[in-house]
């Protein structure tokens, strides 16, 4: 499947697109202007948090355009990569961009690649790697045709042909010299990622099941993260502060104040960390 289906969903109606743009703080005329991909990408990272709370609240991760729009736009939540990049793909398509869904396998610290469909990223207009669902990554889309270093507020990135037994056309994406993930060139459908989402939502081997995390880029280029009950603030120059939140009320208030997420109960780790 070379591009998203043309079926008209809630996310693709004018009202749905306008609601999504409002979530990002972008006016429609601003959102469709030439070169808007960079601005939309940055605003998405600042506004829509990467969060795995559904896993620890007993909520199902549903990979359909309507379900993603309902969660991210209507309910004001975030999500994991499949949800964030899946929803962003719908928005970009509605704004006239050509979007392809690509599967990637994340490089582990031991050098071993993750499971198939480990990650979902986007190829936009045949050239740009857009990824608003990988946590600490590039603030702006990366050029898939550039083989030199790409400077970004998030670090120095390199896109290169994958070596070894990788398929022809596969690419490795590196951040500050460290491999982040291996990107497969073949376009996929959103439904193809259901198995990867299920694995990440259920397996004790998945980092996502070991505890709740919610994180977004800040306006000054830093990052704010709530991991379990620890609120972590990192500045653009790397200064880091941690605050332990003592009560359930403090944690719920932090979700609301820092991420705009209103919960009536705390997420409980599915497979707690040791």
Residue, then its C-alpha position, 0 to 999 in steps of 0.5 A: x500500500x503506497x499511501x493512506x486510503x482515501x476513505x473520508x474519516x472524521x480526521x479528514x473532514x474539514x471540522x476534524x482537520x480544524x480541530x486537530x490544528x487547534x490542538x496544535x495551536x495552528x490556524x488552517x491558513x497557517x497549517x497549509x502554507x508552503x513548508x508547514x511540515x516543519x512547523x506542524x512537526x515541532x508543534x506536535x512534539x510540544x503539544x501532544x505527549x508521548x504517553x503509554x498510559x492506556x497500557x496501565x489504565x487497561x485501555x485498548x489501543x485501537x489503530x483506526x483513523x477514527x479511534x486515533x482522532x477521538x483519542x488525540x484530538x477529542x479526548x486531548x490525550x497522547x499515545x505511543x508511536x503507532x497512535x501519534x504517527x498514525x494520527x499525524x499521517x491523517x492530518x498531513x494527508x488531509x492537508x495535501x501531503x503524500x504520506x507513507x507509513x514505514x515500519x522500523x525496528x529499534x536498535x537495542x543497547x545490546x545492538x540487537x534489533x527489536x521485533x518487526x513493526x517495533x516502530x511506526x514512522x512516516x515518509x512524507x512527500x517521498x523525501x521527509x522522515x517525520x516522526x512525532x512518536x519516538x520520544x527524544x528524537x529530531x525536532x524537525x523532519x529529517x531528509x531521507x536523501x541526505x547522507x551527511x550529518x543533519x543538525x537539529x535541536x534534538x542532536x546530530x542525525x545521520x541517515x545511511x544505508x543499512x548494512x549486513x543482512x538488511x534488505x536493499x533500500x533499508x536505512x539506519x537512522x542515527x542520533x549523535x552517532x548512536x543507531x536509533x532504528x532501522x527503517x524499512x523502505x516498503x510502505x505499510x498499512x496502519x492495520x499492519x502495526x496491530x501486532x507490534x502494538x499488541x506486543x508492546x502493550x502486553x509483553x513483559x519484555x516491552x519497556x512500555x509495560x513496566x511503568x507509566x510514562x508521559x513526555x513532551x518537548x517544551x517551548x524552550x527546547x527542553x523536555x518535561x517527563x512524568x515517569x511513575x511518580x517522578x516529574x523530570x524537567x530537562x532544559x535545552x542545555x541538559x540541566x535536569x531536575x527531578x521531583x518525587x510526587x508524594x500523593x495521588x492528587x499531586x500526580x493527577x495534578x501534574x498530568x493535568x498541568x503539564x500535559x493537559x491530561x485529565x484522569x480520574x485514577x492513576x495508571x498502575x504498572x502492568x509489569x512493574x520495574x524491578 
